[in-house]
Amino acid sequence: MTKGKLHKFEIETFYGVGHAIYRKLEEKLEKLENADASGCQEINYVIPPIQAVLYQKEIINFLKHHRKHKTKKIKIYTVDVLSEELVEITEFYRKIIENLKIKKSKKS
């Protein structure tokens, strides 16, 4: 996060959403942008780790789309259950892949 800039955080659990994850993220983003009279420059989502794993494809697609087409900076975080800290979702996914590769190589 950048010091001196206004940030908004939205905690999203996706409970009761079904498979409309991308649409839910879009709706929340529109709501935050429409209510923004404060000049917020960064919107942050916090997603629980289980949902981050379950909806990885939709979350990545959402980030890719908004990096190309939107002006506001969007970041998505989850909780690293080992360190009990917020981490960016892309780092979380990288750690999962890294750990899976290590476990797979130990089995060989």
N, C-alpha and C positions, 0 to 999 in steps of 0.2 A: 504494500500500500504506500501511497505517496503522501508525504507530510505536507500540510498546508492546503490540501484539496479536500473538498467535501465528498464523502463516500456514503452510499446507501447499502445496507445489508438486508437481505431477504432470506429467511430460513424457509426452505421448501422440502417437505417430506414426501410429497406426491401421494399422500393417503387419499383414497377415494377417487383417484384420477383415472385408473385403468391404464391403458396404453397410450394415452394422449399426452405424453410427457413433453414433447416439443411444443405443442400448443399451450400447455400450462406455463412453460417458461416464457413463451411469447406474451401471453396474457399478463403475467406479472410484470414483465418488462414494459409493456405499453402502459399499464397502470402507474408504474413508477415514473415513467417519462412524462405522462400527462399531468401528474400531480407535482412535477418538479418545477418549482418557481425559484429554487434556491441555487441554481447553477451547479448542481451535482455533476461531477465529471467522471465518476466511476460507480458502477452498480455491481454489487457483489452478492452472489447466491451462496448459501451454505446448505449442503445436502448431506444427510447422514450417509455413512460408509456403505451400508447395505444397499441403499437406493443408488448410490454412485456406481456400484458394481452392476446391479441389475439393469440400469438404464444407460450404460456406458455409450452405446451407439447413438442414442438420441442426444445425450449431453454433448458429445463430440461434434455431432452435426450442428447443433445449436451454436456452439462456440465458433466453428468454422464459418457459418453463415454470417454471424455478426461481426467477425473480424474483417470480412470482405465488404459488408454493406452498411454498417452503422457507424455513427460518429462517437457515441459514448463508449468508454472502455468497460468491458464486461469481464468479470472474473468469477470463477466458480471454485469454491473451496469445499473440502470435506474434512473430517477428523481422522488423523492418523491415530489409530487405536493404540499403537505401541508408545508413541511419544506424547499422546493426549494433546496434540496441537493441531491447529488448522493448517492444512497444506493445500496448495493449488491442486485442482483435480488432475491436471496433466501430470504433475509430479506423483500423485497418488497412483495413477495408472502405470506410470513408468516403474514404480517400486513393485507393483503387483507382477508385472511382466518379468522384471529382473528376478524376483523371488521364485517365480514359476520355472524360469530357466535354470536357476541354481538347483532346485529340487529335482528337476528332470535330469540334469547332468550327474547328480549324486546317485540316481537310480541306475544309470548306465554302467 
